[in-house]
Amino acid sequence: MSIFFSNNKEQKDYIWEKLNKKHPEFKTGGYFFRKYLKIYINNNSIIIDAGCGDNGILSEFKSIPKLIIGVDVNKKLLDKNQIVNKKIIANLEHIPLDSNSVDIVISEFVLEHLRSPSFVLKEIFRVLKPGGVFIFITPNIINPIMALCKILPHTIHVSLRKTLLKKEEETHFTYYKANTYRKLLKLGALVGFQNCEILRAGNPEYFGFCKPLVSISIFFEKLIDNNFLNILKMYLVGCFKKE
């Protein structure tokens, strides 16, 4: 029997089986991201999925809001998207919508790909209504694996995702210009957000790419799951409110 996983689903199932036994308190970034969505999405919500691609966690909530607007520069991915009600091909630095016009903007693994995150956050703040929220999930560059990803050439990053993590989706260039806890809080405050919360979350998949390493990866997650070492967790999940 091979020590390597044949696909990403097999890896996830194996890791979660081990997590339930060895670290049942573990929470993913997706858990916190969904928690924020459950709090703020309602039947009257107008939502922008910023950098929506062809799918995402928002698919689990698509029947609830009044309107979901997908904004992306990639027409091919946007054309495949079956979640959003309205599709806009645009750069997030210039969203062609009125100021104070949407209730929620979400960003699922997009901030790391931005060349000018400050301009994008300013634009997100502009289109949000007073009381609106920006909900995001993005890698934490202080995490050792993410720090390594930052310095690896893009071609190697793509190859590793396919061979080790069995991820077949398109891999985009990353810049990591706003990918620390402090940097995100600073940018949020600079553009005008007044109530900013960021949670940290782990992910044992990247290091647990083969069965013998899964237990080590889970041990690392347990080790950093405290107030002193949680700065090393892989993901940052945030909710910034426009008061």
Secondary structure, DSSP 4 states (H G I P E B T S, - for coil): --SB-SSHHHHHHHHHHHHHHH-TT--BHHHHHHHHHHHH--TT-EEEEET-TT--GGGGGTTSSSEEEEEES-HHHHHH--S-SEEEE--TTS--S-TT-EEEEEEES-GGG-S-HHHHHHHHHHHEEEEEEEEEEEE-TTSHHHHHHHHS-HHHHHHHHHHTS---S-------SS-SHHHHHHHHHHHT--EEEEEEEB-STTT-SBHHHHHHHHHHHHHT-STTTGGG-SEEEEEEE--
